[in-house]
């Protein structure tokens, strides 16, 4: 790995200004309309109270669940309708994942941000299809890639017509059933795009460590956010749920909805 001054900028990252900070939050997967409405109502309250513009996140399909028996979501058609209802009722911007090229066009009719899952961040056709929609693209860094490697997914998207590309750090594989976050990836990725988001919840996962389900250590979520802030992150991603213990996906690494405001306040201070 090169370490010359010509390659790297060693200036200390500046903390994100609250007015420029991007926040993404919502349940991991669409479970039912009532859950979406509960979470969206709280996001609207926080937006008004703190002058924010939190983007609502939920997946219509979790295509990479550990087990075939795991809940995946309501699917494309029903899921998009529920997300459209959230947008119309609460006035929130929407972010959701796409896993296949054919999903890009219909999802872009509802979502403001198309998210490329970490395992798929090098899938050229998927990046090209997302770019052609004209929507903002959020590419999650794969668990097997470095921050430097993310230059190439960004280039694929920009060269295919995307006008705004975000990158999201979510940790790297560290042996079996564990992730570790190298926070140096954040300033590295800021070299390729002005928006680098810290996924504060997926980064505390323990993949496959729950007997057919993904485990996690949610107690570290607030610290992950503050560490990312120190390294210059420009946004933060949280999966939140009123009762993570009964969530249908990723419950062990989700932040309880009641605790979300305190974490937001810590990032604004």
Secondary structure, DSSP 4 states (H G I P E B T S, - for coil): ----TTT---PPPPPPPGGG-EEEEE-SB---HHHHHHHHHHHHHHHHHHT--PEEE-BS--TT-SSTTS---S-HHHHHHHHHHHHHHH---EEEEE-STTHHHHHHTT-SEEEEPGGGTT-HHHHHHHHHTTSEEEEEPPTT--TTTHHHHHHHHHHTT-S-EEEEE--EE-STT-EE--THHHHHHTTT-S-EEEETTGGGEETT-SSSS-EE-GGGHHHHHHHHHHTT-SEEEEEEETTGGG-SSSGGGPEEHHHHHHHHHHHH-
